[in-house]
Amino acid sequence: MAATGLSADPTEYRARLTEQDDAQIDTWAAELMRDVVIRRGIVKVVDDFRRATRLDEPDFERVFASGGGPPAVIGRDAGGHLVVPTITLYALVPGIRAQVPDGRDRLIEYLAENFDEIVYV
């Protein structure tokens, strides 16, 4: 295992993610969101999560609420970007699992697409 925990190579990292159990995938996804939001901001995390998990805005809102995020806190920043409070990002992990049949695969995609962020941390 390399410094990233699974691999120094993004392709191998993706393959090794599939070998992990659900609890590990969920923990890593939530931790990645937390770490990236500290360094890069909420807009980056929401955009990256939506892109990797293929969620449009209504789907994102449904996933967020389904995971326990309060729908009333979903909003937009001054630039019009979809945002949620940082402290509520955790809701996206159980929410995606509850709302889409391939939630695990989408979380793996989120982790794999953000390999460079993981290496940076």
DOGU-152794 format. One record per residue: residue number from 1; z, x, y of N, C-alpha, C, CB in turn. Coordinates in nm, 4 decimals. Glycine has a CB too. Layout:
// residues N
  pos       n_Z       n_X       n_Y      ca_Z      ca_X      ca_Y       c_Z       c_X       c_Y      cb_Z      cb_X      cb_Y
  NUM         Z         X         Y         Z         X         Y         Z         X         Y         Z         X         Y
...
END
This chain:
// residues 121
  pos       n_Z       n_X       n_Y      ca_Z      ca_X      ca_Y       c_Z       c_X       c_Y      cb_Z      cb_X      cb_Y
    1    0.0000    0.0832   -0.1176    0.0000    0.0000    0.0000    0.0000    0.0882    0.1248    0.1210   -0.0949   -0.0007
    2   -0.0748    0.0482    0.2209   -0.0884    0.1235    0.3451    0.0132    0.0762    0.4487   -0.2307    0.1101    0.4005
    3    0.0042    0.1339    0.5672    0.0980    0.1041    0.6751    0.0971   -0.0428    0.7148    0.0663    0.1888    0.7955
    4   -0.0111   -0.1133    0.6916   -0.0186   -0.2547    0.7288    0.0579   -0.3432    0.6319   -0.1633   -0.2995    0.7355
    5    0.1050   -0.2888    0.5236    0.1757   -0.3674    0.4240    0.0903   -0.3956    0.3023    0.2226   -0.4965    0.4839
    6   -0.0386   -0.4152    0.3218   -0.1259   -0.4435    0.2091   -0.2434   -0.3491    0.2009   -0.1752   -0.5836    0.2170
    7   -0.2979   -0.3080    0.3143   -0.4143   -0.2210    0.3115   -0.4481   -0.1724    0.4514   -0.5339   -0.2934    0.2501
    8   -0.5132   -0.0592    0.4572   -0.5634   -0.0087    0.5852   -0.7057   -0.0579    0.6095   -0.5588    0.1455    0.5886
    9   -0.7619   -0.1295    0.5148   -0.9001   -0.1777    0.5209   -0.9002   -0.3308    0.5257   -0.9826   -0.1261    0.3984
   10   -0.9701   -0.3917    0.6218   -0.9688   -0.5375    0.6347   -1.0205   -0.6125    0.5125   -1.0496   -0.5769    0.7526
   11   -1.1193   -0.5586    0.4449   -1.1734   -0.6252    0.3266   -1.0715   -0.6262    0.2132   -1.3026   -0.5565    0.2809
   12   -1.0097   -0.5126    0.1905   -0.9068   -0.5058    0.0863   -0.7862   -0.5913    0.1244   -0.8632   -0.3597    0.0626
   13   -0.7522   -0.5912    0.2517   -0.6404   -0.6728    0.3006   -0.6636   -0.8201    0.2665   -0.6226   -0.6551    0.4538
   14   -0.7817   -0.8706    0.2959   -0.8137   -1.0105    0.2657   -0.7981   -1.0375    0.1161   -0.9576   -1.0447    0.3117
   15   -0.8500   -0.9485    0.0337   -0.8404   -0.9659   -0.1118   -0.6954   -0.9671   -0.1577   -0.9170   -0.8549   -0.1843
   16   -0.6158   -0.8787   -0.1024   -0.4748   -0.8713   -0.1435   -0.3931   -0.9894   -0.0922   -0.4130   -0.7416   -0.0941
   17   -0.4343   -1.0457    0.0193   -0.3647   -1.1655    0.0681   -0.3722   -1.2770   -0.0352   -0.4248   -1.2129    0.2021
   18   -0.4852   -1.2888   -0.1023   -0.5014   -1.3964   -0.2004   -0.4060   -1.3815   -0.3186   -0.6448   -1.4000   -0.2506
   19   -0.3528   -1.2619   -0.3379   -0.2587   -1.2372   -0.4477   -0.1148   -1.2749   -0.4115   -0.2642   -1.0909   -0.4884
   20   -0.0890   -1.3026   -0.2846    0.0464   -1.3322   -0.2384    0.0808   -1.4789   -0.2627    0.0609   -1.2982   -0.0891
   21    0.2107   -1.5066   -0.2774    0.2509   -1.6462   -0.2955    0.2500   -1.7199   -0.1610    0.3915   -1.6542   -0.3605
   22    0.2571   -1.8508   -0.1683    0.2488   -1.9337   -0.0482    0.3570   -1.9003    0.0543    0.2584   -2.0795   -0.0861
   23    0.4783   -1.8797    0.0073    0.5878   -1.8502    0.0997    0.5599   -1.7226    0.1793    0.7202   -1.8366    0.0230
   24    0.5029   -1.6225    0.1148    0.4722   -1.4972    0.1833    0.3621   -1.5176    0.2871    0.4304   -1.3896    0.0820
   25    0.2578   -1.5898    0.2501    0.1478   -1.6188    0.3430    0.2023   -1.6932    0.4651    0.0363   -1.7028    0.2729
   26    0.2844   -1.7942    0.4404    0.3420   -1.8729    0.5501    0.4270   -1.7859    0.6424    0.4268   -1.9881    0.4943
   27    0.5078   -1.7012    0.5849    0.5941   -1.6131    0.6652    0.5108   -1.5178    0.7486    0.6900   -1.5336    0.5749
   28    0.4123   -1.4556    0.6869    0.3288   -1.3609    0.7611    0.2505   -1.4287    0.8723    0.2330   -1.2906    0.6669
   29    0.1996   -1.5492    0.8472    0.1240   -1.6204    0.9507    0.2143   -1.6535    1.0690    0.0612   -1.7495    0.8935
   30    0.3327   -1.7049    1.0421    0.4265   -1.7380    1.1500    0.4684   -1.6124    1.2263    0.5509   -1.8094    1.0932
   31    0.4940   -1.5031    1.1546    0.5331   -1.3779    1.2204    0.4193   -1.3207    1.3041    0.5777   -1.2751    1.1164
   32    0.2968   -1.3317    1.2548    0.1828   -1.2827    1.3315    0.1697   -1.3603    1.4620    0.0532   -1.2938    1.2493
   33    0.1816   -1.4926    1.4553    0.1749   -1.5721    1.5777    0.2829   -1.5289    1.6760    0.1890   -1.7214    1.5457
   34    0.4028   -1.5104    1.6268    0.5147   -1.4686    1.7123    0.4879   -1.3328    1.7760    0.6449   -1.4635    1.6314
   35    0.4422   -1.2376    1.6979    0.4185   -1.1027    1.7491    0.3035   -1.0983    1.8495    0.3897   -1.0080    1.6341
   36    0.1967   -1.1712    1.8209    0.0813   -1.1699    1.9107    0.1134   -1.2421    2.0408   -0.0403   -1.2345    1.8430
   37    0.1864   -1.3504    2.0348    0.2177   -1.4236    2.1573    0.3013   -1.3377    2.2522    0.2921   -1.5540    2.1242
   38    0.3857   -1.2542    2.1990    0.4678   -1.1656    2.2826    0.3795   -1.0668    2.3579    0.5713   -1.0895    2.1964
   39    0.2807   -1.0114    2.2903    0.1952   -0.9093    2.3510    0.0742   -0.9652    2.4249    0.1482   -0.8151    2.2458
   40    0.0170   -1.0736    2.3735   -0.1135   -1.1178    2.4246   -0.1122   -1.2574    2.4862   -0.2140   -1.1147    2.3140
   41   -0.0063   -1.3352    2.4620    0.0040   -1.4675    2.5233   -0.0327   -1.5834    2.4322   -0.0819   -1.4723    2.6426
   42    0.0093   -1.7002    2.4764   -0.0093   -1.8214    2.3968   -0.1549   -1.8624    2.3851    0.0697   -1.9343    2.4562
   43   -0.2328   -1.8429    2.4901   -0.3743   -1.8817    2.4847   -0.4452   -1.8055    2.3729   -0.4440   -1.8549    2.6209
   44   -0.4191   -1.6766    2.3609   -0.4797   -1.5939    2.2555   -0.4433   -1.6478    2.1174   -0.4341   -1.4465    2.2688
   45   -0.3159   -1.6796    2.0975   -0.2723   -1.7276    1.9664   -0.3363   -1.8621    1.9336   -0.1193   -1.7393    1.9616
   46   -0.3324   -1.9559    2.0263   -0.3913   -2.0878    2.0003   -0.5411   -2.0754    1.9742   -0.3658   -2.1830    2.1191
   47   -0.6114   -1.9990    2.0567   -0.7556   -1.9809    2.0364   -0.7866   -1.9161    1.9018   -0.8141   -1.8960    2.1489
   48   -0.7148   -1.8100    1.8694   -0.7371   -1.7414    1.7415   -0.7075   -1.8322    1.6229   -0.6507   -1.6158    1.7330
   49   -0.5972   -1.9053    1.6317   -0.5597   -1.9941    1.5221   -0.6645   -2.1037    1.5043   -0.4211   -2.0561    1.5476
   50   -0.7066   -2.1638    1.6145   -0.8067   -2.2708    1.6070   -0.9379   -2.2189    1.5487   -0.8313   -2.3314    1.7463
   51   -0.9808   -2.1019    1.5931   -1.1074   -2.0457    1.5445   -1.0985   -2.0132    1.3947   -1.1444   -1.9183    1.6248
   52   -0.9943   -1.9434    1.3554   -0.9814   -1.9010    1.2153   -0.9630   -2.0195    1.1205   -0.8639   -1.8050    1.2004
   53   -0.8951   -2.1218    1.1676   -0.8664   -2.2359    1.0808   -0.9661   -2.3507    1.0988   -0.7261   -2.2862    1.1072
   54   -1.0653   -2.3290    1.1865   -1.1715   -2.4265    1.2093   -1.1172   -2.5624    1.2529   -1.2545   -2.4426    1.0837
   55   -1.0274   -2.5610    1.3502   -0.9701   -2.6848    1.4021   -1.0223   -2.7127    1.5424   -0.8166   -2.6774    1.4026
   56   -1.0742   -2.8324    1.5626   -1.1074   -2.8708    1.6993   -0.9766   -2.9152    1.7674   -1.2171   -2.9860    1.7023
   57   -0.9830   -2.9527    1.8916   -0.8595   -2.9857    1.9639   -0.7827   -3.1023    1.9019   -0.8921   -3.0185    2.1076
   58   -0.8479   -3.2150    1.8692   -0.7712   -3.3237    1.8058   -0.7098   -3.2824    1.6712   -0.8613   -3.4452    1.7852
   59   -0.7827   -3.2030    1.5928   -0.7287   -3.1559    1.4654   -0.6091   -3.0626    1.4886   -0.8384   -3.0836    1.3839
   60   -0.6199   -2.9749    1.5874   -0.5086   -2.8854    1.6206   -0.3854   -2.9682    1.6560   -0.5465   -2.7907    1.7382
   61   -0.4026   -3.0681    1.7385   -0.2903   -3.1529    1.7797   -0.2287   -3.2237    1.6601   -0.3359   -3.2558    1.8838
   62   -0.3119   -3.2722    1.5685   -0.2635   -3.3390    1.4478   -0.1855   -3.2416    1.3585   -0.3814   -3.3998    1.3697
   63   -0.2393   -3.1209    1.3416   -0.1718   -3.0186    1.2610   -0.0371   -2.9827    1.3235   -0.2606   -2.8920    1.2476
   64   -0.0381   -2.9617    1.4535    0.0845   -2.9262    1.5262    0.1917   -3.0336    1.5067    0.0548   -2.9074    1.6769
   65    0.1559   -3.1584    1.5297    0.2520   -3.2683    1.5175    0.2973   -3.2870    1.3732    0.1910   -3.3982    1.5701
   66    0.2054   -3.2735    1.2792    0.2385   -3.2905    1.1386    0.3390   -3.1860    1.0901    0.1126   -3.2837    1.0549
   67    0.3335   -3.0675    1.1506    0.4258   -2.9610    1.1130    0.5607   -2.9678    1.1833    0.3632   -2.8295    1.1409
   68    0.5794   -3.0694    1.2667    0.7076   -3.0863    1.3342    0.7052   -3.0515    1.4817    0.8099   -3.0037    1.2671
   69    0.5887   -3.0154    1.5334    0.5771   -2.9864    1.6758    0.5744   -3.1162    1.7555    0.4508   -2.9030    1.7043
   70    0.6482   -3.1241    1.8651    0.6490   -3.2474    1.9435    0.5173   -3.2646    2.0198    0.7675   -3.2476    2.0413
   71    0.4438   -3.3710    1.9925    0.3136   -3.3910    2.0574    0.3208   -3.3895    2.2100    0.2541   -3.5218    2.0121
   72    0.4316   -3.4309    2.2663    0.4434   -3.4388    2.4123    0.4380   -3.3022    2.4802    0.5723   -3.5078    2.4493
   73    0.4571   -3.1937    2.4061    0.4574   -3.0610    2.4688    0.3203   -2.9949    2.4684    0.5562   -2.9712    2.3986
   74    0.2229   -3.0544    2.4019    0.0874   -2.9996    2.4025    0.0300   -3.0190    2.5423   -0.0033   -3.0681    2.2935
   75   -0.0262   -2.9130    2.5961   -0.0802   -2.9244    2.7307   -0.1912   -2.8245    2.7549    0.0291   -2.9053    2.8328
   76   -0.2180   -2.8024    2.8806   -0.3209   -2.7074    2.9230   -0.2636   -2.6184    3.0316   -0.4485   -2.7808    2.9735
   77   -0.3089   -2.4939    3.0326   -0.2678   -2.4040    3.1391   -0.3579   -2.4249    3.2606   -0.2724   -2.2565    3.0916
   78   -0.3367   -2.3459    3.3642   -0.4135   -2.3606    3.4879   -0.5640   -2.3390    3.4643   -0.3622   -2.2616    3.5933
   79   -0.5986   -2.2636    3.3625   -0.7391   -2.2389    3.3307   -0.8002   -2.3430    3.2389   -0.7533   -2.1048    3.2681
   80   -0.7224   -2.4421    3.2011   -0.7727   -2.5476    3.1142   -0.7614   -2.5190    2.9658   -0.9130   -2.5737    3.1464
   81   -0.6959   -2.4102    2.9297   -0.6806   -2.3730    2.7883   -0.5699   -2.4550    2.7221   -0.6500   -2.2221    2.7751
   82   -0.5944   -2.4965    2.6002   -0.4956   -2.5687    2.5212   -0.3767   -2.4764    2.4938   -0.5577   -2.6206    2.3881
   83   -0.2552   -2.5263    2.5184   -0.1344   -2.4471    2.4960   -0.0234   -2.5339    2.4376   -0.0875   -2.3817    2.6271
   84    0.0686   -2.4663    2.3717    0.1938   -2.5268    2.3258    0.3040   -2.4268    2.3591    0.1903   -2.5614    2.1698
   85    0.4291   -2.4721    2.3684    0.5365   -2.3761    2.3920    0.5461   -2.2750    2.2774    0.6704   -2.4492    2.4095
   86    0.5669   -2.1521    2.3129    0.5754   -2.0442    2.2141    0.6741   -2.0762    2.1027    0.6153   -1.9144    2.2819
   87    0.7861   -2.1311    2.1364    0.8916   -2.1577    2.0394    0.8492   -2.2607    1.9337    1.0164   -2.2061    2.1113
   88    0.7383   -2.3326    1.9588    0.6952   -2.4350    1.8637    0.5791   -2.3914    1.7742    0.6560   -2.5585    1.9382
   89    0.5358   -2.2678    1.7856    0.4234   -2.2204    1.7042    0.4487   -2.2338    1.5546    0.3935   -2.0763    1.7371
   90    0.5741   -2.2241    1.5134    0.6087   -2.2346    1.3720    0.5504   -2.3616    1.3093    0.7607   -2.2327    1.3548
   91    0.5345   -2.4676    1.3891    0.4884   -2.5969    1.3369    0.3463   -2.5908    1.2820    0.4959   -2.7021    1.4456
   92    0.2692   -2.4941    1.3242    0.1308   -2.4863    1.2786    0.1199   -2.4531    1.1297    0.0560   -2.3825    1.3595
   93    0.2140   -2.3777    1.0771    0.2057   -2.3368    0.9356    0.2263   -2.4557    0.8417    0.3104   -2.2279    0.9053
   94    0.3391   -2.5276    0.8507    0.3504   -2.6435    0.7606    0.2505   -2.7532    0.7952    0.4918   -2.7003    0.7653
   95    0.2124   -2.7601    0.9222    0.1175   -2.8626    0.9638   -0.0189   -2.8458    0.9017    0.1044   -2.8625    1.1119
   96   -0.0685   -2.7230    0.8972   -0.2021   -2.7032    0.8383   -0.1979   -2.7290    0.6885   -0.2541   -2.5600    0.8663
   97   -0.0888   -2.6954    0.6266   -0.0765   -2.7228    0.4826   -0.0720   -2.8734    0.4562    0.0502   -2.6550    0.4253
   98   -0.0114   -2.9482    0.5471    0.0000   -3.0934    0.5298   -0.1302   -3.1664    0.5620    0.1115   -3.1473    0.6176
   99   -0.2110   -3.1112    0.6490   -0.3273   -3.1841    0.6995   -0.4605   -3.1505    0.6331   -0.3395   -3.1594    0.8434
  100   -0.4725   -3.0333    0.5765   -0.6008   -2.9969    0.5157   -0.5784   -2.9463    0.3735   -0.6735   -2.8892    0.6006
  101   -0.6674   -2.9829    0.2825   -0.6468   -2.9434    0.1432   -0.6566   -2.7924    0.1206   -0.7472   -3.0134    0.0558
  102   -0.7268   -2.7216    0.2081   -0.7396   -2.5764    0.1926   -0.6562   -2.5013    0.2969   -0.8868   -2.5349    0.2036
  103   -0.5393   -2.5551    0.3272   -0.4515   -2.4935    0.4269   -0.4180   -2.3484    0.3964   -0.3246   -2.5720    0.4379
  104   -0.3926   -2.3182    0.2714   -0.3625   -2.1802    0.2326   -0.4789   -2.0885    0.2681   -0.3317   -2.1715    0.0817
  105   -0.5985   -2.1292    0.2324   -0.7168   -2.0482    0.2612   -0.7346   -2.0277    0.4117   -0.8420   -2.1139    0.2018
  106   -0.7047   -2.1295    0.4885   -0.7193   -2.1179    0.6337   -0.6142   -2.0257    0.6941   -0.7105   -2.2552    0.6985
  107   -0.4938   -2.0272    0.6378   -0.3908   -1.9331    0.6847   -0.4306   -1.7895    0.6494   -0.2523   -1.9676    0.6225
  108   -0.4856   -1.7711    0.5311   -0.5346   -1.6385    0.4923   -0.6452   -1.5948    0.5873   -0.5859   -1.6388    0.3458
  109   -0.7315   -1.6859    0.6228   -0.8382   -1.6536    0.7182   -0.7793   -1.6116    0.8531   -0.9327   -1.7747    0.7366
  110   -0.6780   -1.6819    0.8984   -0.6117   -1.6463    1.0243   -0.5545   -1.5039    1.0154   -0.4987   -1.7485    1.0575
  111   -0.4860   -1.4750    0.9076   -0.4299   -1.3405    0.8901   -0.5399   -1.2351    0.8846   -0.3451   -1.3342    0.7624
  112   -0.6419   -1.2606    0.8062   -0.7496   -1.1625    0.7893   -0.8269   -1.1404    0.9195   -0.8456   -1.2082    0.6789
  113   -0.8541   -1.2481    0.9925   -0.9269   -1.2331    1.1181   -0.8468   -1.1581    1.2238   -0.9659   -1.3687    1.1711
  114   -0.7173   -1.1533    1.2051   -0.6316   -1.0839    1.3011   -0.5791   -0.9524    1.2457   -0.5153   -1.1725    1.3412
  115   -0.6521   -0.8944    1.1514   -0.6138   -0.7681    1.0899   -0.5855   -0.6610    1.1956   -0.7235   -0.7205    0.9947
  116   -0.6695   -0.6533    1.2975   -0.6496   -0.5512    1.4009   -0.5201   -0.5722    1.4782   -0.7670   -0.5510    1.4974
  117   -0.4782   -0.6943    1.4928   -0.3508   -0.7227    1.5589   -0.2350   -0.6737    1.4725   -0.3364   -0.8741    1.5877
  118   -0.2467   -0.6932    1.3429   -0.1418   -0.6511    1.2501   -0.1304   -0.4996    1.2502   -0.1704   -0.7030    1.1075
  119   -0.2425   -0.4319    1.2480   -0.2430   -0.2863    1.2487   -0.1794   -0.2346    1.3776   -0.3868   -0.2320    1.2335
  120   -0.2063   -0.3045    1.4886   -0.1523   -0.2635    1.6182   -0.0001   -0.2697    1.6197   -0.2091   -0.3512    1.7294
  121    0.0560   -0.3770    1.5638    0.1999   -0.3953    1.5627    0.2610   -0.2848    1.4806    0.2392   -0.5338    1.5072
END
